[in-house]
């Protein structure tokens, strides 16, 4: 199985760093006894960001297993699949 390419790896690490920051923000809100609804909103945002990271990694696995040496047209179609997964999942 292939690993993410350099750009995918960089993008994933940036995305996860943002999730990490969101989680720290949630911890801070809880520590400061903020309103529960505000905390829930931030938790939802963090969860969605982590879900998006998961879907990107899933697309990477699909791409690695399906696109292997299939050419530029297939890679373009795979990019469309990745975009749809990211948009609707």
C-alpha positions as CSV (number, residue, x, y, z in Angstrom):
1,X,0.0,0.0,0.0
2,X,1.2,3.5,-0.9
3,X,1.8,6.3,1.6
4,X,0.4,9.8,1.0
5,X,2.5,12.0,-1.3
6,X,4.4,15.0,0.1
7,X,1.6,17.5,-0.6
8,X,-1.0,15.2,0.9
9,X,1.1,14.6,4.0
10,X,1.7,18.4,4.4
11,X,-2.0,19.1,4.0
12,X,-3.0,16.3,6.5
13,X,-0.6,17.5,9.1
14,X,-1.9,21.1,8.8
15,X,-5.5,19.9,9.0
16,X,-4.7,17.8,12.1
17,X,-2.9,20.7,13.7
18,X,-6.0,22.8,13.3
19,X,-8.1,20.0,14.9
20,X,-5.6,19.9,17.7
21,X,-6.1,23.7,18.2
22,X,-9.8,23.3,18.2
23,X,-9.7,20.6,20.9
24,X,-7.5,22.8,23.0
25,X,-10.0,25.6,22.6
26,X,-12.8,23.2,23.7
27,X,-10.7,22.3,26.8
28,X,-10.2,26.0,27.5
29,X,-14.0,26.7,27.2
30,X,-14.7,23.9,29.7
31,X,-12.1,25.1,32.1
32,X,-13.5,28.6,31.9
33,X,-17.0,27.3,32.7
34,X,-18.4,28.6,29.4
35,X,-22.0,27.9,28.2
36,X,-22.6,24.3,27.2
37,X,-24.1,25.3,23.9
38,X,-20.9,27.2,23.0
39,X,-18.8,24.2,23.9
40,X,-21.0,21.9,21.9
41,X,-20.6,24.1,18.8
42,X,-16.9,24.0,19.1
43,X,-16.9,20.2,19.6
44,X,-19.0,19.8,16.5
45,X,-16.6,21.9,14.5
46,X,-13.7,19.8,15.7
47,X,-15.5,16.6,15.0
48,X,-16.3,17.7,11.5
49,X,-12.7,18.8,10.9
50,X,-11.5,15.4,12.0
51,X,-14.1,13.6,9.9
52,X,-12.9,15.6,6.9
53,X,-9.3,14.5,7.6
54,X,-10.5,10.9,7.8
55,X,-12.2,11.2,4.5
56,X,-9.1,12.7,2.9
57,X,-7.1,9.7,4.2
58,X,-9.7,7.3,2.9
59,X,-9.5,8.9,-0.5
60,X,-5.8,8.5,-0.4
61,X,-6.2,4.8,0.3
62,X,-8.7,4.4,-2.5
63,X,-6.4,6.4,-4.9
64,X,-3.4,4.2,-4.0
65,X,-5.3,1.0,-4.6
66,X,-7.3,2.0,-7.7
67,X,-5.3,4.7,-9.5
68,X,-2.0,2.9,-9.7
69,X,-0.6,3.7,-13.2
70,X,-4.0,4.4,-14.6
71,X,-3.0,7.7,-16.3
72,X,-3.9,11.4,-16.0
73,X,-7.6,11.0,-17.0
74,X,-8.2,8.5,-14.2
75,X,-6.3,10.6,-11.7
76,X,-8.6,13.6,-12.7
77,X,-11.7,11.4,-12.1
78,X,-10.3,10.3,-8.8
79,X,-9.8,14.0,-7.8
80,X,-13.5,14.5,-8.5
81,X,-14.4,11.5,-6.3
82,X,-12.2,13.0,-3.5
83,X,-13.9,16.3,-3.8
84,X,-17.4,14.7,-3.7
85,X,-16.4,12.6,-0.6
86,X,-15.1,15.7,1.1
87,X,-18.2,17.8,0.2
88,X,-20.9,15.3,1.2
89,X,-19.4,13.0,3.8
